[in-house]
Each structure stands twice: as C-alpha cells, then as structure tokens.
Amino acid sequence: MKKLLTSERGDVPGWVLITLMTAGLVVVIWAFAAPALQGVFDEAMDRVVKF
C-alpha cells in the first residue's frame, strides 16, 4: 500500500521569501556597485579606443 506524501510538499512561502530577499540584496548591491562598474567599463573602452 502506498503512503500519500502530503508532508513532502515543501515550504513554498519560505522559498518565496528567500527569492525576494535575494532579489532585494541584488538590487542593493547593484545600486552601490553600478558607478564603480561603469567607471571600469568606461576606462576599458577608452583604452581600446586609444589603442
């Protein structure tokens, strides 16, 4: 006789919270890192154009 696995459903609200928190962290980190990354990109492009 097979046992129904109702307890194996998973923790959907927990995964949703983890996903939202991860997305929030990415947005915050990106907000601080964007100017530095833009500067690195601009400098690299300037070096390529001058070459």
N, C-alpha and C positions, 0 to 999 in steps of 0.2 A: 504494500500500500504506500503510495507517495504522500509525502507531507507537503502541504502548501507552505511556500516560503514567504509568508506575509511580512516577517520581520527582516527580510533581506532587501527591502525596498530602497533603502538608502536614506540619507539625510539631505533631502533636496533644499530646504531652507538654509542649511549650513553651507552647502556648495554655492548657493546664490550669494550668500553673504561673503564668502571667500572671493568669489568672482568680482563682486562690486568693490570690495576693499582693494583687491589687486589693481583693478582699473583706476581707482582713486589714487593709489600710490604711483602708478604710471603717469597720471596727469600731473601730479605734484612734482615728481622728479623731472618730467619733461619741461615743466614751466621754469624750473631753475636751470636746467641743462641746455635749453634751446639757444640762449645767447652765446654760450661758450661753443656749442656745436656749430652755430652759424659763423662764428669767428674762425674756427678751424677750417670750415669749408671755404670761406672767402679767401683765407690765406693760401690754401692749397690751389684754388683756382687762379689766384694772382701769380703764383709761382709757375703754373702751367702756361699761362698766357705770356708771361715774360720770357719763357724759355723759347 
